[in-house]
Each structure stands twice: as C-alpha cells, then as structure tokens.
Amino acid sequence: MRTIGLIGGLSWESTADYYKYINQGVSEQAGGLSSAKCLLYSCNFEEVVQLQKAGEWKKAADLLADAAKKLEAGGCDTILICTNTMHVVAGEVQEAVDVPLLHIVDTTAAQIKKSALSRVGLLGTRYTMEQSFYTDRLREHGIEAVIPDEADRVRVHDIIFEELCKGELKASSKTEYLAIIERLRQKGAEGVILGCTEIPLLLKQGDVDMPLFDTTRIHAEAAVEFALETVVIA
C-alpha cells in the first residue's frame, strides 16, 4: 500500500472528513482491519487565512511547500492539499517535491466527465470563484464553470469562513446556498461543484435534484485508489 501525505488543517473541520473517507475507503476495498497508511501535516489555518487576506500568496506557497517537503521526507508517495482554495499554489507545491501532487480539480473534473456534464456551477471561497486558477483548469478538461453573481459570491464566502470553518451548520445558511444553486441552474448549470471542502458539511446530494460534486469525498476517494495502486497519477 502506498502512503498518502495530507496537507490539512485548512480547515481542520474538513480535514477530519478526509481522514475518515480515506480510511473508510481503504477498509472497504482492502478488507479485514485495513486502514490507510498516511501522514498528516496540519497547518495553523489562521496563519494561512491572514496570508490569503493580505494577498501574500508567495508566502502561503512557501508554507505549504515546506509542509509537502516534510511529508515527502516522512515517506509519502503522493501529496494532497486538503482544500480547494490553496490549489492556487499547487504548482509551487509540486515543484518542491518529487512525489506527485494529486490535484483536486483533476479528480473532480474526472467525476464530472463521468456524468457527461460540461457546464457546472462553482461554489467556493471568493478566491476560488474569482481567480482563474480553478476555472482555467476545469476548462482544460472541457468543463465550463458558472460563477454566482457578486452578492452571492460574497455570501457563499462569508458563510464558509464565519460559520463552516468553525463547525457551525445553520439551517438558514443552507437555505441561502440552495437559493444560490437555483440561480446557478437558471444560468445554465447542469450540476454544482462544492468547491470548498467545508461546503459538504452543510449540503448533501439529497438536498437538491441536480448533481452535486463533493470535492472532499472525490479527492479522498482518488487518494484511496492511488494508495491501493488502482490508478497512476500522470
């Protein structure tokens, strides 16, 4: 079994789900009392958030690259950045290590293509929705991202940082998210990427009648496949 390296704590609320999904997946596929061989480097999320707010992406990249190097030194065979937003520095993290980085957009795009969809809504932090690193990579896979309007982007972002990252799950916020998803549908979205690993804490597939792509679970399941050597990262 290959060893998975997790750059987590971004926030720890969703990192806990990564750990759970990865171990559940290994147990189900390998059988017996099998669990995942993994190492976790848990960042101080407050430090990362302050760098995000200041636009200090180079410093954030250095921080995550250092985490990746430590995971590689610990014997990991692949690296996962356990958040969507910080894939803005995925290139710098990959350059810092020799083991492959399992990119969250690539794994999510693969699932979208399996569903034969090409136009999907994107919910996430403002950095994910407004910067091009995420939408451009989706476009490379032939997938068009539909972005919420300005007011909706602000609300999605605020709920993530003010509530979900603190483990607060409010019915009123869920209602707001569902209304935003409906507006994305009206703009032509055929499904919706839950492009922040905290959003699946609040929204589940049963809440809507269109496909939701849970990036936390998708990313974790891809890590399981790699760990059990059923897939190879290009």
C-alpha positions as CSV (number, residue, x, y, z in Angstrom):
1,M,0.0,0.0,0.0
2,R,1.3,3.5,-0.9
3,T,1.5,6.2,1.8
4,I,-0.7,9.3,1.4
5,G,0.5,12.7,2.6
6,L,-2.1,15.2,3.6
7,I,-1.6,18.9,4.0
8,G,-4.5,19.6,6.2
9,G,-5.9,22.0,8.9
10,L,-7.3,24.2,6.1
11,S,-9.7,23.9,8.0
12,W,-9.4,21.0,10.4
13,E,-13.2,20.5,10.1
14,S,-12.9,19.2,6.6
15,T,-9.6,17.5,7.2
16,A,-11.3,15.3,9.6
17,D,-13.6,14.1,6.8
18,Y,-10.6,13.5,4.6
19,Y,-9.1,11.2,7.2
20,K,-12.5,9.4,7.7
21,Y,-13.2,8.9,4.0
22,I,-9.7,7.7,3.2
23,N,-9.7,5.1,5.9
24,Q,-13.3,4.0,5.1
25,G,-12.3,3.6,1.5
26,V,-9.2,1.5,2.3
27,S,-11.2,-0.6,4.7
28,E,-13.9,-1.3,2.2
29,Q,-11.6,-2.1,-0.7
30,A,-8.7,-3.9,1.1
31,G,-10.9,-5.7,3.7
32,G,-10.2,-7.0,7.1
33,L,-8.9,-4.4,9.5
34,S,-7.1,-2.5,6.8
35,S,-6.6,1.2,7.3
36,A,-4.7,3.8,5.3
37,K,-1.0,4.5,5.6
38,C,-1.0,8.2,5.8
39,L,0.8,11.2,7.3
40,L,-0.9,14.5,8.1
41,Y,0.7,17.9,8.3
42,S,-1.9,20.1,10.0
43,C,-1.4,23.8,9.3
44,N,-2.5,26.7,11.5
45,F,-5.4,27.8,9.4
46,E,-5.4,31.3,11.0
47,E,-1.9,31.9,9.7
48,V,-3.0,30.8,6.2
49,V,-6.1,32.9,6.2
50,Q,-4.2,36.0,7.1
51,L,-1.8,35.4,4.2
52,Q,-4.9,35.0,1.9
53,K,-6.4,38.2,3.1
54,A,-3.1,40.1,2.5
55,G,-2.7,38.6,-0.9
56,E,0.6,37.1,0.3
57,W,0.3,34.0,-2.0
58,K,4.1,33.6,-2.3
59,K,4.4,33.2,1.5
60,A,1.4,30.9,1.5
61,A,3.1,28.8,-1.2
62,D,6.3,28.6,0.8
63,L,4.4,27.5,3.8
64,L,2.6,24.7,2.0
65,A,5.7,23.7,0.1
66,D,7.5,23.3,3.4
67,A,4.7,21.0,4.6
68,A,4.9,19.0,1.4
69,K,8.7,18.5,1.9
70,K,8.2,17.3,5.4
71,L,5.6,14.8,4.2
72,E,7.9,13.6,1.5
73,A,10.7,13.2,4.0
74,G,8.3,11.1,6.1
75,G,7.9,8.6,3.3
76,C,4.7,9.7,1.5
77,D,4.1,8.6,-2.1
78,T,1.7,11.4,-3.0
79,I,0.6,14.7,-1.6
80,L,-2.9,16.1,-1.2
81,I,-3.7,19.7,-0.4
82,C,-6.9,19.2,1.6
83,T,-8.6,22.4,0.4
84,N,-9.7,23.8,-2.9
85,T,-8.5,27.4,-2.4
86,M,-4.9,26.6,-1.7
87,H,-4.6,24.8,-5.0
88,V,-3.9,28.3,-6.2
89,V,-0.3,27.4,-5.2
90,A,-0.4,23.8,-6.3
91,G,2.3,24.4,-8.9
92,E,4.7,25.7,-6.4
93,V,3.9,22.8,-4.0
94,Q,4.5,20.3,-6.8
95,E,7.8,21.9,-7.7
96,A,9.0,21.5,-4.1
97,V,8.7,17.7,-4.1
98,D,9.5,14.7,-6.3
99,V,6.3,12.7,-5.4
100,P,3.2,13.6,-7.4
101,L,0.6,16.0,-6.2
102,L,-3.0,14.7,-6.5
103,H,-4.8,17.8,-7.8
104,I,-8.4,18.3,-6.5
105,V,-9.6,19.9,-9.8
106,D,-8.4,17.0,-11.9
107,T,-10.1,14.4,-9.7
108,T,-13.3,16.5,-9.6
109,A,-13.2,17.0,-13.4
110,A,-12.9,13.3,-13.9
111,Q,-16.1,12.7,-12.0
112,I,-17.9,15.5,-13.8
113,K,-17.0,13.9,-17.2
114,K,-18.2,10.5,-16.0
115,S,-21.6,12.2,-15.5
116,A,-21.4,13.5,-19.1
117,L,-21.7,17.2,-18.0
118,S,-19.8,20.1,-19.4
119,R,-21.3,23.2,-17.7
120,V,-21.4,23.3,-13.9
121,G,-21.8,25.8,-11.2
122,L,-18.9,26.5,-8.8
123,L,-19.3,27.4,-5.2
124,G,-16.3,28.1,-3.0
125,T,-14.3,30.9,-1.4
126,R,-14.1,34.2,-3.4
127,Y,-10.5,33.2,-4.2
128,T,-11.7,30.0,-5.9
129,M,-14.6,31.6,-7.6
130,E,-13.0,34.8,-8.8
131,Q,-9.3,33.9,-9.5
132,S,-8.6,31.9,-12.7
133,F,-6.6,29.0,-11.3
134,Y,-9.7,26.8,-10.8
135,T,-11.9,27.7,-13.7
136,D,-8.9,27.6,-16.2
137,R,-8.0,24.1,-15.1
138,L,-11.6,23.0,-15.4
139,R,-11.6,24.5,-18.9
140,E,-8.5,22.4,-19.8
141,H,-10.8,19.4,-19.1
142,G,-13.5,20.8,-21.3
143,I,-15.7,21.9,-18.5
144,E,-17.2,25.4,-18.2
145,A,-17.7,26.9,-14.7
146,V,-20.8,29.0,-14.0
147,I,-20.0,31.5,-11.2
148,P,-22.5,33.1,-8.9
149,D,-23.2,36.8,-9.1
150,E,-21.2,39.2,-6.9
151,A,-23.7,39.4,-4.0
152,D,-24.0,35.6,-3.9
153,R,-20.2,35.2,-4.1
154,V,-19.8,37.4,-1.0
155,R,-22.5,35.4,0.9
156,V,-21.0,32.0,0.0
157,H,-17.6,33.2,1.1
158,D,-18.7,34.7,4.4
159,I,-20.7,31.6,5.4
160,I,-17.6,29.4,4.8
161,F,-15.3,31.5,7.0
162,E,-17.7,32.8,9.6
163,E,-19.6,29.5,10.1
164,L,-18.5,26.3,8.3
165,C,-14.8,26.6,9.2
166,K,-15.9,26.9,12.8
167,G,-18.2,23.8,12.6
168,E,-21.4,25.9,12.7
169,L,-24.1,24.5,10.4
170,K,-27.1,26.8,10.2
171,A,-30.4,25.9,8.5
172,S,-30.7,29.5,7.4
173,S,-27.4,29.3,5.6
174,K,-28.3,26.1,3.9
175,T,-31.4,27.8,2.6
176,E,-29.3,30.6,1.2
177,Y,-27.0,28.1,-0.5
178,L,-29.9,26.3,-2.0
179,A,-31.3,29.6,-3.4
180,I,-27.9,30.4,-4.9
181,I,-27.7,26.9,-6.5
182,E,-31.2,27.5,-8.1
183,R,-29.9,30.8,-9.6
184,L,-26.9,28.9,-11.0
185,R,-29.3,26.4,-12.5
186,Q,-31.2,29.3,-14.2
187,K,-27.8,30.4,-15.6
188,G,-27.4,27.1,-17.3
189,A,-25.6,25.0,-14.7
190,E,-26.2,21.2,-15.1
191,G,-24.6,20.4,-11.8
192,V,-22.7,22.2,-9.0
193,I,-19.1,21.7,-7.7
194,L,-19.0,22.1,-3.9
195,G,-15.6,23.8,-4.5
196,C,-14.8,24.3,-0.8
197,T,-14.1,21.3,1.3
198,E,-16.3,22.8,4.1
199,I,-19.4,23.2,2.0
200,P,-20.2,19.4,2.0
201,L,-20.5,19.7,5.8
202,L,-23.7,21.7,5.1
203,L,-25.0,20.5,1.8
204,K,-25.7,16.9,0.7
205,Q,-26.8,15.3,-2.6
206,G,-30.3,14.7,-1.2
207,D,-30.8,18.4,-0.7
208,V,-31.1,19.2,-4.4
209,D,-32.3,17.4,-7.6
210,M,-29.2,18.1,-9.7
211,P,-25.7,16.6,-9.3
212,L,-23.5,17.9,-6.6
213,F,-19.8,17.2,-6.8
214,D,-18.4,16.8,-3.2
215,T,-14.7,17.7,-3.7
216,T,-13.7,16.5,-0.3
217,R,-15.1,13.0,-0.9
218,I,-13.9,12.9,-4.6
219,H,-10.4,13.9,-3.6
220,A,-10.2,11.4,-0.8
221,E,-11.5,8.6,-3.0
222,A,-8.9,9.3,-5.6
223,A,-6.3,9.1,-2.8
224,V,-7.6,5.7,-1.9
225,E,-7.3,4.5,-5.5
226,F,-3.7,5.7,-5.6
227,A,-2.8,4.2,-2.3
228,L,-4.1,0.8,-3.4
229,E,-2.4,1.2,-6.7
230,T,-5.5,1.0,-8.8
231,V,-4.7,4.3,-10.6
232,V,-1.5,6.0,-11.5
233,I,-1.1,9.8,-11.4
234,A,0.3,11.1,-14.7
